[in-house]
Amino acid sequence: MEFTSFMDQALEEARAAAARGEVPVGAVLVGPDGAIVARAGNRTRELSDPSAHAEMLVIREACAATGSERLPDHDLYVTLEPCPMCAAVIGAARLRRLYYGASDPKSGGVAQGPRVFAHPQCHHVPEVYDGIAGAASEALLKEFFAARR
Ligand SMILES: [Zn+2]
């Protein structure tokens, strides 16, 4: 099957999050048949929920829809390197692949910081592809934080 990136849709969700005053991070979850099963941007402020990261929202939605706590053969596209919390949930959900855009030196937990998938306690390690549309994602974040200063 030909590779189709869903990072454009994830970036759309990130832009929509920025418009809501949320940190612009967007995520798209793609099912085994290659169709989008959930898409979301950060909603931590709106929901008063520090765990309402884009990744958490799409995983929760897809798990609720399938009635399963695991989503094998699902691929996640997210505009920013997942934090340790999201990385742990990505592993717990048994996602197949993780594609992310910008790296996050401040809060990332995949390629830096806790490096969740490198821990022996991590029961499932997805295939990880970084730097997908990383520049666009980073520009969006910089713009957002520059405007708030
Ligand atoms: Zn997170």
Residues whose N, C-alpha, C, O or C-beta is under 5 A from the ligand:
A	BS01	ZN	H53 P82 C83 C86
